[in-house]
Amino acid sequence: MFFYPNERVALFIDGANLYATSKALGFDIDYKRLLAHFRQKGHLVRALYYTALAEDQEYSSIRPLIDWLDYNGFTMVTKPTKEFTDATGRRKVKGNMDIELTVDAMRLAEHLDHIVLFSGDGDFRCLVAALQQMGRRVSVVSTLQTQPPMVADELRRQSDQFIDLAELEALIGRDAGRGPQRERAAPHGGYRGENDPVPYEDDDLSEEEV
């Protein structure tokens, strides 16, 4: 990973994508360690975390994480999920945050030197190209270590620097000794919580829902 010591850095985290990538690699993200790691790399201007929330749920298993991130250095960008029925009659949930992330990145670009995008979504290739045309460096964090790779080839090639999340596990991974998480992924790619609230500690920061 190459960062200039004095450059202005911002993290743009696609919460659902990062969750899926870390799970595919077999570890959970410790967001306290993640923030500390990138603060050492340069002048961290902002760390933005994007996730959709199901507002009709009595309890959301991601809420403790959202609250902790909000009070500990992250800027939270959320919106309610939308529920719909597809042509086959299946109930589906939609919660894409690509537009919000793109708008924020373009709006903040003039105050930044280096954008770190935590996503493997190929739809962000045009955003990366636009930021580069503005003279900004863009690093993409995802992985090639899964089959198939979690990062779109066009996004990886467009970036100035590709950082494989697998290589960051020792630096930002959650301590496996704390035991398994209680939340579980839902079939639609979002997440659902247990009936009872999940015990949560300040130093136990790993996403389990988007």
PyMOL commands that place a pseudoatom at each C-alpha (Angstrom):
pseudoatom trace, name=CA, resn=MET, resi=1, chain=A, elem=C, hetatm=0, pos=[0.000, 0.000, 0.000]
pseudoatom trace, name=CA, resn=PHE, resi=2, chain=A, elem=C, hetatm=0, pos=[1.434, 3.350, -0.999]
pseudoatom trace, name=CA, resn=PHE, resi=3, chain=A, elem=C, hetatm=0, pos=[0.286, 6.599, 0.605]
pseudoatom trace, name=CA, resn=TYR, resi=4, chain=A, elem=C, hetatm=0, pos=[2.027, 9.963, 0.811]
pseudoatom trace, name=CA, resn=PRO, resi=5, chain=A, elem=C, hetatm=0, pos=[2.397, 11.025, 4.474]
pseudoatom trace, name=CA, resn=ASN, resi=6, chain=A, elem=C, hetatm=0, pos=[0.786, 14.449, 4.044]
pseudoatom trace, name=CA, resn=GLU, resi=7, chain=A, elem=C, hetatm=0, pos=[-1.941, 13.677, 1.527]
pseudoatom trace, name=CA, resn=ARG, resi=8, chain=A, elem=C, hetatm=0, pos=[-5.589, 14.214, 2.407]
pseudoatom trace, name=CA, resn=VAL, resi=9, chain=A, elem=C, hetatm=0, pos=[-7.333, 10.849, 2.478]
pseudoatom trace, name=CA, resn=ALA, resi=10, chain=A, elem=C, hetatm=0, pos=[-10.990, 9.831, 2.664]
pseudoatom trace, name=CA, resn=LEU, resi=11, chain=A, elem=C, hetatm=0, pos=[-12.503, 6.365, 2.973]
pseudoatom trace, name=CA, resn=PHE, resi=12, chain=A, elem=C, hetatm=0, pos=[-15.717, 5.546, 1.109]
pseudoatom trace, name=CA, resn=ILE, resi=13, chain=A, elem=C, hetatm=0, pos=[-17.077, 2.249, 2.424]
pseudoatom trace, name=CA, resn=ASP, resi=14, chain=A, elem=C, hetatm=0, pos=[-19.794, 0.340, 0.588]
pseudoatom trace, name=CA, resn=GLY, resi=15, chain=A, elem=C, hetatm=0, pos=[-21.023, -1.468, 3.704]
pseudoatom trace, name=CA, resn=ALA, resi=16, chain=A, elem=C, hetatm=0, pos=[-22.859, -4.344, 2.003]
pseudoatom trace, name=CA, resn=ASN, resi=17, chain=A, elem=C, hetatm=0, pos=[-20.010, -5.005, -0.408]
pseudoatom trace, name=CA, resn=LEU, resi=18, chain=A, elem=C, hetatm=0, pos=[-17.314, -4.912, 2.265]
pseudoatom trace, name=CA, resn=TYR, resi=19, chain=A, elem=C, hetatm=0, pos=[-19.350, -7.224, 4.486]
pseudoatom trace, name=CA, resn=ALA, resi=20, chain=A, elem=C, hetatm=0, pos=[-19.765, -9.764, 1.673]
pseudoatom trace, name=CA, resn=THR, resi=21, chain=A, elem=C, hetatm=0, pos=[-16.073, -9.567, 0.788]
pseudoatom trace, name=CA, resn=SER, resi=22, chain=A, elem=C, hetatm=0, pos=[-14.809, -10.057, 4.324]
pseudoatom trace, name=CA, resn=LYS, resi=23, chain=A, elem=C, hetatm=0, pos=[-17.230, -12.949, 4.864]
pseudoatom trace, name=CA, resn=ALA, resi=24, chain=A, elem=C, hetatm=0, pos=[-16.056, -14.601, 1.640]
pseudoatom trace, name=CA, resn=LEU, resi=25, chain=A, elem=C, hetatm=0, pos=[-12.504, -14.348, 3.005]
pseudoatom trace, name=CA, resn=GLY, resi=26, chain=A, elem=C, hetatm=0, pos=[-13.575, -15.782, 6.353]
pseudoatom trace, name=CA, resn=PHE, resi=27, chain=A, elem=C, hetatm=0, pos=[-13.028, -12.871, 8.723]
pseudoatom trace, name=CA, resn=ASP, resi=28, chain=A, elem=C, hetatm=0, pos=[-14.878, -9.914, 10.246]
pseudoatom trace, name=CA, resn=ILE, resi=29, chain=A, elem=C, hetatm=0, pos=[-13.806, -6.280, 10.048]
pseudoatom trace, name=CA, resn=ASP, resi=30, chain=A, elem=C, hetatm=0, pos=[-12.809, -4.476, 13.238]
pseudoatom trace, name=CA, resn=TYR, resi=31, chain=A, elem=C, hetatm=0, pos=[-13.727, -0.892, 12.394]
pseudoatom trace, name=CA, resn=LYS, resi=32, chain=A, elem=C, hetatm=0, pos=[-11.739, 0.576, 15.258]
pseudoatom trace, name=CA, resn=ARG, resi=33, chain=A, elem=C, hetatm=0, pos=[-8.585, -1.021, 13.847]
pseudoatom trace, name=CA, resn=LEU, resi=34, chain=A, elem=C, hetatm=0, pos=[-9.526, -0.037, 10.288]
pseudoatom trace, name=CA, resn=LEU, resi=35, chain=A, elem=C, hetatm=0, pos=[-9.839, 3.626, 11.229]
pseudoatom trace, name=CA, resn=ALA, resi=36, chain=A, elem=C, hetatm=0, pos=[-6.583, 3.584, 13.199]
pseudoatom trace, name=CA, resn=HIS, resi=37, chain=A, elem=C, hetatm=0, pos=[-4.749, 1.910, 10.322]
pseudoatom trace, name=CA, resn=PHE, resi=38, chain=A, elem=C, hetatm=0, pos=[-5.698, 4.521, 7.732]
pseudoatom trace, name=CA, resn=ARG, resi=39, chain=A, elem=C, hetatm=0, pos=[-5.106, 7.399, 10.129]
pseudoatom trace, name=CA, resn=GLN, resi=40, chain=A, elem=C, hetatm=0, pos=[-1.477, 6.279, 10.120]
pseudoatom trace, name=CA, resn=LYS, resi=41, chain=A, elem=C, hetatm=0, pos=[-1.310, 6.444, 6.320]
pseudoatom trace, name=CA, resn=GLY, resi=42, chain=A, elem=C, hetatm=0, pos=[-1.959, 10.158, 5.874]
pseudoatom trace, name=CA, resn=HIS, resi=43, chain=A, elem=C, hetatm=0, pos=[-4.263, 12.967, 6.955]
pseudoatom trace, name=CA, resn=LEU, resi=44, chain=A, elem=C, hetatm=0, pos=[-7.622, 11.205, 7.208]
pseudoatom trace, name=CA, resn=VAL, resi=45, chain=A, elem=C, hetatm=0, pos=[-10.240, 13.828, 6.363]
pseudoatom trace, name=CA, resn=ARG, resi=46, chain=A, elem=C, hetatm=0, pos=[-13.326, 11.627, 6.429]
pseudoatom trace, name=CA, resn=ALA, resi=47, chain=A, elem=C, hetatm=0, pos=[-14.424, 8.001, 6.726]
pseudoatom trace, name=CA, resn=LEU, resi=48, chain=A, elem=C, hetatm=0, pos=[-17.880, 7.507, 5.240]
pseudoatom trace, name=CA, resn=TYR, resi=49, chain=A, elem=C, hetatm=0, pos=[-19.898, 4.331, 5.665]
pseudoatom trace, name=CA, resn=TYR, resi=50, chain=A, elem=C, hetatm=0, pos=[-22.888, 3.608, 3.406]
pseudoatom trace, name=CA, resn=THR, resi=51, chain=A, elem=C, hetatm=0, pos=[-25.655, 1.172, 4.264]
pseudoatom trace, name=CA, resn=ALA, resi=52, chain=A, elem=C, hetatm=0, pos=[-29.376, 0.688, 3.751]
pseudoatom trace, name=CA, resn=LEU, resi=53, chain=A, elem=C, hetatm=0, pos=[-31.572, -0.051, 6.766]
pseudoatom trace, name=CA, resn=ALA, resi=54, chain=A, elem=C, hetatm=0, pos=[-34.867, -1.908, 7.044]
pseudoatom trace, name=CA, resn=GLU, resi=55, chain=A, elem=C, hetatm=0, pos=[-36.977, 0.576, 8.998]
pseudoatom trace, name=CA, resn=ASP, resi=56, chain=A, elem=C, hetatm=0, pos=[-39.931, -1.748, 9.591]
pseudoatom trace, name=CA, resn=GLN, resi=57, chain=A, elem=C, hetatm=0, pos=[-37.921, -4.220, 11.673]
pseudoatom trace, name=CA, resn=GLU, resi=58, chain=A, elem=C, hetatm=0, pos=[-38.531, -4.144, 15.411]
pseudoatom trace, name=CA, resn=TYR, resi=59, chain=A, elem=C, hetatm=0, pos=[-34.816, -4.703, 15.965]
pseudoatom trace, name=CA, resn=SER, resi=60, chain=A, elem=C, hetatm=0, pos=[-32.024, -4.324, 13.437]
pseudoatom trace, name=CA, resn=SER, resi=61, chain=A, elem=C, hetatm=0, pos=[-28.869, -6.293, 14.161]
pseudoatom trace, name=CA, resn=ILE, resi=62, chain=A, elem=C, hetatm=0, pos=[-26.746, -3.644, 12.478]
pseudoatom trace, name=CA, resn=ARG, resi=63, chain=A, elem=C, hetatm=0, pos=[-28.000, -0.827, 14.732]
pseudoatom trace, name=CA, resn=PRO, resi=64, chain=A, elem=C, hetatm=0, pos=[-25.332, -1.266, 17.461]
pseudoatom trace, name=CA, resn=LEU, resi=65, chain=A, elem=C, hetatm=0, pos=[-22.596, -1.059, 14.834]
pseudoatom trace, name=CA, resn=ILE, resi=66, chain=A, elem=C, hetatm=0, pos=[-24.192, 1.967, 13.162]
pseudoatom trace, name=CA, resn=ASP, resi=67, chain=A, elem=C, hetatm=0, pos=[-24.438, 3.766, 16.496]
pseudoatom trace, name=CA, resn=TRP, resi=68, chain=A, elem=C, hetatm=0, pos=[-20.833, 2.980, 17.421]
pseudoatom trace, name=CA, resn=LEU, resi=69, chain=A, elem=C, hetatm=0, pos=[-19.474, 4.094, 14.050]
pseudoatom trace, name=CA, resn=ASP, resi=70, chain=A, elem=C, hetatm=0, pos=[-21.504, 7.301, 14.238]
pseudoatom trace, name=CA, resn=TYR, resi=71, chain=A, elem=C, hetatm=0, pos=[-19.949, 8.228, 17.598]
pseudoatom trace, name=CA, resn=ASN, resi=72, chain=A, elem=C, hetatm=0, pos=[-16.415, 7.096, 16.812]
pseudoatom trace, name=CA, resn=GLY, resi=73, chain=A, elem=C, hetatm=0, pos=[-15.145, 8.918, 13.782]
pseudoatom trace, name=CA, resn=PHE, resi=74, chain=A, elem=C, hetatm=0, pos=[-17.262, 7.615, 10.894]
pseudoatom trace, name=CA, resn=THR, resi=75, chain=A, elem=C, hetatm=0, pos=[-19.797, 9.587, 8.876]
pseudoatom trace, name=CA, resn=MET, resi=76, chain=A, elem=C, hetatm=0, pos=[-22.878, 7.419, 8.436]
pseudoatom trace, name=CA, resn=VAL, resi=77, chain=A, elem=C, hetatm=0, pos=[-24.917, 7.618, 5.231]
pseudoatom trace, name=CA, resn=THR, resi=78, chain=A, elem=C, hetatm=0, pos=[-28.087, 5.531, 5.372]
pseudoatom trace, name=CA, resn=LYS, resi=79, chain=A, elem=C, hetatm=0, pos=[-31.440, 5.205, 3.681]
pseudoatom trace, name=CA, resn=PRO, resi=80, chain=A, elem=C, hetatm=0, pos=[-34.405, 2.847, 4.120]
pseudoatom trace, name=CA, resn=THR, resi=81, chain=A, elem=C, hetatm=0, pos=[-34.553, -0.325, 2.070]
pseudoatom trace, name=CA, resn=LYS, resi=82, chain=A, elem=C, hetatm=0, pos=[-37.355, -0.733, -0.467]
pseudoatom trace, name=CA, resn=GLU, resi=83, chain=A, elem=C, hetatm=0, pos=[-39.404, -3.896, -0.628]
pseudoatom trace, name=CA, resn=PHE, resi=84, chain=A, elem=C, hetatm=0, pos=[-40.949, -5.116, -3.878]
pseudoatom trace, name=CA, resn=THR, resi=85, chain=A, elem=C, hetatm=0, pos=[-42.285, -8.233, -5.576]
pseudoatom trace, name=CA, resn=ASP, resi=86, chain=A, elem=C, hetatm=0, pos=[-40.580, -9.427, -8.757]
pseudoatom trace, name=CA, resn=ALA, resi=87, chain=A, elem=C, hetatm=0, pos=[-42.201, -10.985, -11.834]
pseudoatom trace, name=CA, resn=THR, resi=88, chain=A, elem=C, hetatm=0, pos=[-42.149, -14.447, -10.253]
pseudoatom trace, name=CA, resn=GLY, resi=89, chain=A, elem=C, hetatm=0, pos=[-43.958, -13.231, -7.144]
pseudoatom trace, name=CA, resn=ARG, resi=90, chain=A, elem=C, hetatm=0, pos=[-40.896, -13.339, -4.942]
pseudoatom trace, name=CA, resn=ARG, resi=91, chain=A, elem=C, hetatm=0, pos=[-40.513, -10.710, -2.249]
pseudoatom trace, name=CA, resn=LYS, resi=92, chain=A, elem=C, hetatm=0, pos=[-37.234, -8.824, -2.617]
pseudoatom trace, name=CA, resn=VAL, resi=93, chain=A, elem=C, hetatm=0, pos=[-35.501, -6.008, -0.788]
pseudoatom trace, name=CA, resn=LYS, resi=94, chain=A, elem=C, hetatm=0, pos=[-33.498, -3.277, -2.508]
pseudoatom trace, name=CA, resn=GLY, resi=95, chain=A, elem=C, hetatm=0, pos=[-31.009, -0.995, -0.787]
pseudoatom trace, name=CA, resn=ASN, resi=96, chain=A, elem=C, hetatm=0, pos=[-28.397, 0.225, -3.255]
pseudoatom trace, name=CA, resn=MET, resi=97, chain=A, elem=C, hetatm=0, pos=[-26.210, 3.115, -2.029]
pseudoatom trace, name=CA, resn=ASP, resi=98, chain=A, elem=C, hetatm=0, pos=[-24.136, 3.652, -5.201]
pseudoatom trace, name=CA, resn=ILE, resi=99, chain=A, elem=C, hetatm=0, pos=[-25.635, 7.038, -6.072]
pseudoatom trace, name=CA, resn=GLU, resi=100, chain=A, elem=C, hetatm=0, pos=[-25.140, 8.447, -2.578]
pseudoatom trace, name=CA, resn=LEU, resi=101, chain=A, elem=C, hetatm=0, pos=[-21.519, 7.307, -2.501]
pseudoatom trace, name=CA, resn=THR, resi=102, chain=A, elem=C, hetatm=0, pos=[-20.820, 8.699, -5.977]
pseudoatom trace, name=CA, resn=VAL, resi=103, chain=A, elem=C, hetatm=0, pos=[-22.357, 12.107, -5.237]
pseudoatom trace, name=CA, resn=ASP, resi=104, chain=A, elem=C, hetatm=0, pos=[-20.428, 12.439, -1.970]
pseudoatom trace, name=CA, resn=ALA, resi=105, chain=A, elem=C, hetatm=0, pos=[-17.133, 11.425, -3.581]
pseudoatom trace, name=CA, resn=MET, resi=106, chain=A, elem=C, hetatm=0, pos=[-17.498, 14.017, -6.344]
pseudoatom trace, name=CA, resn=ARG, resi=107, chain=A, elem=C, hetatm=0, pos=[-18.580, 16.700, -3.881]
pseudoatom trace, name=CA, resn=LEU, resi=108, chain=A, elem=C, hetatm=0, pos=[-15.660, 16.102, -1.512]
pseudoatom trace, name=CA, resn=ALA, resi=109, chain=A, elem=C, hetatm=0, pos=[-13.012, 15.500, -4.180]
pseudoatom trace, name=CA, resn=GLU, resi=110, chain=A, elem=C, hetatm=0, pos=[-11.742, 19.088, -4.203]
pseudoatom trace, name=CA, resn=HIS, resi=111, chain=A, elem=C, hetatm=0, pos=[-10.769, 18.714, -0.537]
pseudoatom trace, name=CA, resn=LEU, resi=112, chain=A, elem=C, hetatm=0, pos=[-8.947, 15.402, -1.047]
pseudoatom trace, name=CA, resn=ASP, resi=113, chain=A, elem=C, hetatm=0, pos=[-5.809, 13.991, -2.599]
pseudoatom trace, name=CA, resn=HIS, resi=114, chain=A, elem=C, hetatm=0, pos=[-6.495, 10.270, -2.235]
pseudoatom trace, name=CA, resn=ILE, resi=115, chain=A, elem=C, hetatm=0, pos=[-9.817, 8.420, -2.218]
pseudoatom trace, name=CA, resn=VAL, resi=116, chain=A, elem=C, hetatm=0, pos=[-9.967, 4.874, -0.838]
pseudoatom trace, name=CA, resn=LEU, resi=117, chain=A, elem=C, hetatm=0, pos=[-13.002, 2.987, -2.128]
pseudoatom trace, name=CA, resn=PHE, resi=118, chain=A, elem=C, hetatm=0, pos=[-14.036, -0.145, -0.246]
pseudoatom trace, name=CA, resn=SER, resi=119, chain=A, elem=C, hetatm=0, pos=[-16.036, -1.921, -2.944]
pseudoatom trace, name=CA, resn=GLY, resi=120, chain=A, elem=C, hetatm=0, pos=[-15.592, -4.325, -5.818]
pseudoatom trace, name=CA, resn=ASP, resi=121, chain=A, elem=C, hetatm=0, pos=[-18.642, -3.092, -7.726]
pseudoatom trace, name=CA, resn=GLY, resi=122, chain=A, elem=C, hetatm=0, pos=[-17.811, -2.462, -11.381]
pseudoatom trace, name=CA, resn=ASP, resi=123, chain=A, elem=C, hetatm=0, pos=[-20.433, 0.294, -11.515]
pseudoatom trace, name=CA, resn=PHE, resi=124, chain=A, elem=C, hetatm=0, pos=[-17.908, 2.518, -9.727]
pseudoatom trace, name=CA, resn=ARG, resi=125, chain=A, elem=C, hetatm=0, pos=[-15.418, 2.437, -12.612]
pseudoatom trace, name=CA, resn=CYS, resi=126, chain=A, elem=C, hetatm=0, pos=[-16.799, 5.668, -14.097]
pseudoatom trace, name=CA, resn=LEU, resi=127, chain=A, elem=C, hetatm=0, pos=[-16.578, 7.359, -10.699]
pseudoatom trace, name=CA, resn=VAL, resi=128, chain=A, elem=C, hetatm=0, pos=[-12.938, 6.321, -10.346]
pseudoatom trace, name=CA, resn=ALA, resi=129, chain=A, elem=C, hetatm=0, pos=[-12.163, 7.642, -13.830]
pseudoatom trace, name=CA, resn=ALA, resi=130, chain=A, elem=C, hetatm=0, pos=[-13.882, 10.967, -13.083]
pseudoatom trace, name=CA, resn=LEU, resi=131, chain=A, elem=C, hetatm=0, pos=[-11.942, 11.395, -9.835]
pseudoatom trace, name=CA, resn=GLN, resi=132, chain=A, elem=C, hetatm=0, pos=[-8.687, 10.645, -11.641]
pseudoatom trace, name=CA, resn=GLN, resi=133, chain=A, elem=C, hetatm=0, pos=[-9.504, 13.284, -14.253]
pseudoatom trace, name=CA, resn=MET, resi=134, chain=A, elem=C, hetatm=0, pos=[-9.763, 15.740, -11.351]
pseudoatom trace, name=CA, resn=GLY, resi=135, chain=A, elem=C, hetatm=0, pos=[-6.215, 14.820, -10.344]
pseudoatom trace, name=CA, resn=ARG, resi=136, chain=A, elem=C, hetatm=0, pos=[-7.135, 12.541, -7.442]
pseudoatom trace, name=CA, resn=ARG, resi=137, chain=A, elem=C, hetatm=0, pos=[-5.547, 9.192, -6.684]
pseudoatom trace, name=CA, resn=VAL, resi=138, chain=A, elem=C, hetatm=0, pos=[-7.979, 6.336, -6.135]
pseudoatom trace, name=CA, resn=SER, resi=139, chain=A, elem=C, hetatm=0, pos=[-7.297, 3.077, -4.320]
pseudoatom trace, name=CA, resn=VAL, resi=140, chain=A, elem=C, hetatm=0, pos=[-9.798, 0.216, -4.463]
pseudoatom trace, name=CA, resn=VAL, resi=141, chain=A, elem=C, hetatm=0, pos=[-10.089, -2.298, -1.621]
pseudoatom trace, name=CA, resn=SER, resi=142, chain=A, elem=C, hetatm=0, pos=[-11.630, -5.684, -2.447]
pseudoatom trace, name=CA, resn=THR, resi=143, chain=A, elem=C, hetatm=0, pos=[-10.223, -9.130, -3.202]
pseudoatom trace, name=CA, resn=LEU, resi=144, chain=A, elem=C, hetatm=0, pos=[-9.017, -11.452, -5.945]
pseudoatom trace, name=CA, resn=GLN, resi=145, chain=A, elem=C, hetatm=0, pos=[-8.632, -14.325, -3.498]
pseudoatom trace, name=CA, resn=THR, resi=146, chain=A, elem=C, hetatm=0, pos=[-12.170, -15.704, -3.920]
pseudoatom trace, name=CA, resn=GLN, resi=147, chain=A, elem=C, hetatm=0, pos=[-13.744, -17.675, -6.745]
pseudoatom trace, name=CA, resn=PRO, resi=148, chain=A, elem=C, hetatm=0, pos=[-15.046, -15.743, -8.515]
pseudoatom trace, name=CA, resn=PRO, resi=149, chain=A, elem=C, hetatm=0, pos=[-13.130, -12.613, -7.464]
pseudoatom trace, name=CA, resn=MET, resi=150, chain=A, elem=C, hetatm=0, pos=[-15.197, -10.086, -5.511]
pseudoatom trace, name=CA, resn=VAL, resi=151, chain=A, elem=C, hetatm=0, pos=[-13.734, -7.170, -7.474]
pseudoatom trace, name=CA, resn=ALA, resi=152, chain=A, elem=C, hetatm=0, pos=[-14.804, -6.374, -11.023]
pseudoatom trace, name=CA, resn=ASP, resi=153, chain=A, elem=C, hetatm=0, pos=[-11.827, -6.495, -13.369]
pseudoatom trace, name=CA, resn=GLU, resi=154, chain=A, elem=C, hetatm=0, pos=[-12.635, -3.129, -14.947]
pseudoatom trace, name=CA, resn=LEU, resi=155, chain=A, elem=C, hetatm=0, pos=[-12.718, -1.431, -11.541]
pseudoatom trace, name=CA, resn=ARG, resi=156, chain=A, elem=C, hetatm=0, pos=[-9.427, -2.973, -10.450]
pseudoatom trace, name=CA, resn=ARG, resi=157, chain=A, elem=C, hetatm=0, pos=[-7.697, -1.946, -13.684]
pseudoatom trace, name=CA, resn=GLN, resi=158, chain=A, elem=C, hetatm=0, pos=[-9.045, 1.611, -13.506]
pseudoatom trace, name=CA, resn=SER, resi=159, chain=A, elem=C, hetatm=0, pos=[-7.792, 2.216, -9.965]
pseudoatom trace, name=CA, resn=ASP, resi=160, chain=A, elem=C, hetatm=0, pos=[-4.393, 3.752, -9.253]
pseudoatom trace, name=CA, resn=GLN, resi=161, chain=A, elem=C, hetatm=0, pos=[-3.805, 1.126, -6.587]
pseudoatom trace, name=CA, resn=PHE, resi=162, chain=A, elem=C, hetatm=0, pos=[-5.580, -2.125, -5.816]
pseudoatom trace, name=CA, resn=ILE, resi=163, chain=A, elem=C, hetatm=0, pos=[-5.449, -3.295, -2.196]
pseudoatom trace, name=CA, resn=ASP, resi=164, chain=A, elem=C, hetatm=0, pos=[-6.479, -6.888, -1.573]
pseudoatom trace, name=CA, resn=LEU, resi=165, chain=A, elem=C, hetatm=0, pos=[-8.570, -7.103, 1.573]
pseudoatom trace, name=CA, resn=ALA, resi=166, chain=A, elem=C, hetatm=0, pos=[-7.016, -10.488, 2.337]
pseudoatom trace, name=CA, resn=GLU, resi=167, chain=A, elem=C, hetatm=0, pos=[-3.676, -8.747, 2.887]
pseudoatom trace, name=CA, resn=LEU, resi=168, chain=A, elem=C, hetatm=0, pos=[-5.279, -6.449, 5.483]
pseudoatom trace, name=CA, resn=GLU, resi=169, chain=A, elem=C, hetatm=0, pos=[-6.743, -9.204, 7.646]
pseudoatom trace, name=CA, resn=ALA, resi=170, chain=A, elem=C, hetatm=0, pos=[-3.917, -9.112, 10.196]
pseudoatom trace, name=CA, resn=LEU, resi=171, chain=A, elem=C, hetatm=0, pos=[-4.214, -5.312, 10.399]
pseudoatom trace, name=CA, resn=ILE, resi=172, chain=A, elem=C, hetatm=0, pos=[-7.969, -4.715, 10.494]
pseudoatom trace, name=CA, resn=GLY, resi=173, chain=A, elem=C, hetatm=0, pos=[-9.502, -8.128, 11.172]
pseudoatom trace, name=CA, resn=ARG, resi=174, chain=A, elem=C, hetatm=0, pos=[-11.604, -8.824, 14.227]
pseudoatom trace, name=CA, resn=ASP, resi=175, chain=A, elem=C, hetatm=0, pos=[-10.061, -11.084, 16.856]
pseudoatom trace, name=CA, resn=ALA, resi=176, chain=A, elem=C, hetatm=0, pos=[-11.507, -14.541, 16.208]
pseudoatom trace, name=CA, resn=GLY, resi=177, chain=A, elem=C, hetatm=0, pos=[-11.018, -15.394, 19.873]
pseudoatom trace, name=CA, resn=ARG, resi=178, chain=A, elem=C, hetatm=0, pos=[-14.035, -13.279, 20.791]
pseudoatom trace, name=CA, resn=GLY, resi=179, chain=A, elem=C, hetatm=0, pos=[-16.318, -15.991, 19.503]
pseudoatom trace, name=CA, resn=PRO, resi=180, chain=A, elem=C, hetatm=0, pos=[-18.863, -16.236, 16.660]
pseudoatom trace, name=CA, resn=GLN, resi=181, chain=A, elem=C, hetatm=0, pos=[-21.248, -13.462, 15.712]
pseudoatom trace, name=CA, resn=ARG, resi=182, chain=A, elem=C, hetatm=0, pos=[-24.957, -13.935, 16.375]
pseudoatom trace, name=CA, resn=GLU, resi=183, chain=A, elem=C, hetatm=0, pos=[-26.333, -12.199, 13.301]
pseudoatom trace, name=CA, resn=ARG, resi=184, chain=A, elem=C, hetatm=0, pos=[-26.750, -14.016, 10.023]
pseudoatom trace, name=CA, resn=ALA, resi=185, chain=A, elem=C, hetatm=0, pos=[-26.985, -13.029, 6.377]
pseudoatom trace, name=CA, resn=ALA, resi=186, chain=A, elem=C, hetatm=0, pos=[-30.403, -13.014, 4.747]
pseudoatom trace, name=CA, resn=PRO, resi=187, chain=A, elem=C, hetatm=0, pos=[-30.931, -14.720, 1.360]
pseudoatom trace, name=CA, resn=HIS, resi=188, chain=A, elem=C, hetatm=0, pos=[-31.473, -11.430, -0.487]
pseudoatom trace, name=CA, resn=GLY, resi=189, chain=A, elem=C, hetatm=0, pos=[-28.011, -10.187, 0.426]
pseudoatom trace, name=CA, resn=GLY, resi=190, chain=A, elem=C, hetatm=0, pos=[-29.179, -7.916, 3.207]
pseudoatom trace, name=CA, resn=TYR, resi=191, chain=A, elem=C, hetatm=0, pos=[-29.186, -9.050, 6.815]
pseudoatom trace, name=CA, resn=ARG, resi=192, chain=A, elem=C, hetatm=0, pos=[-31.571, -10.083, 9.535]
pseudoatom trace, name=CA, resn=GLY, resi=193, chain=A, elem=C, hetatm=0, pos=[-31.104, -10.076, 13.283]
pseudoatom trace, name=CA, resn=GLU, resi=194, chain=A, elem=C, hetatm=0, pos=[-32.010, -12.432, 16.084]
pseudoatom trace, name=CA, resn=ASN, resi=195, chain=A, elem=C, hetatm=0, pos=[-35.138, -11.737, 18.131]
pseudoatom trace, name=CA, resn=ASP, resi=196, chain=A, elem=C, hetatm=0, pos=[-33.047, -10.597, 21.059]
pseudoatom trace, name=CA, resn=PRO, resi=197, chain=A, elem=C, hetatm=0, pos=[-30.558, -7.723, 20.913]
pseudoatom trace, name=CA, resn=VAL, resi=198, chain=A, elem=C, hetatm=0, pos=[-26.980, -8.764, 20.241]
pseudoatom trace, name=CA, resn=PRO, resi=199, chain=A, elem=C, hetatm=0, pos=[-24.457, -8.112, 23.035]
pseudoatom trace, name=CA, resn=TYR, resi=200, chain=A, elem=C, hetatm=0, pos=[-22.146, -5.366, 21.842]
pseudoatom trace, name=CA, resn=GLU, resi=201, chain=A, elem=C, hetatm=0, pos=[-18.904, -3.936, 23.141]
pseudoatom trace, name=CA, resn=ASP, resi=202, chain=A, elem=C, hetatm=0, pos=[-16.910, -0.904, 22.043]
pseudoatom trace, name=CA, resn=ASP, resi=203, chain=A, elem=C, hetatm=0, pos=[-13.951, -3.043, 21.030]
pseudoatom trace, name=CA, resn=ASP, resi=204, chain=A, elem=C, hetatm=0, pos=[-16.052, -5.621, 19.189]
pseudoatom trace, name=CA, resn=LEU, resi=205, chain=A, elem=C, hetatm=0, pos=[-16.678, -3.886, 15.894]
pseudoatom trace, name=CA, resn=SER, resi=206, chain=A, elem=C, hetatm=0, pos=[-17.622, -6.049, 12.957]
pseudoatom trace, name=CA, resn=GLU, resi=207, chain=A, elem=C, hetatm=0, pos=[-20.470, -5.514, 10.528]
pseudoatom trace, name=CA, resn=GLU, resi=208, chain=A, elem=C, hetatm=0, pos=[-23.143, -8.157, 10.403]
pseudoatom trace, name=CA, resn=GLU, resi=209, chain=A, elem=C, hetatm=0, pos=[-25.872, -6.387, 8.500]
pseudoatom trace, name=CA, resn=VAL, resi=210, chain=A, elem=C, hetatm=0, pos=[-26.564, -3.889, 5.781]
for i in range(1, 210): cmd.bond("trace and resi %d" % i, "trace and resi %d" % (i + 1))
show_as sticks, trace
zoom trace
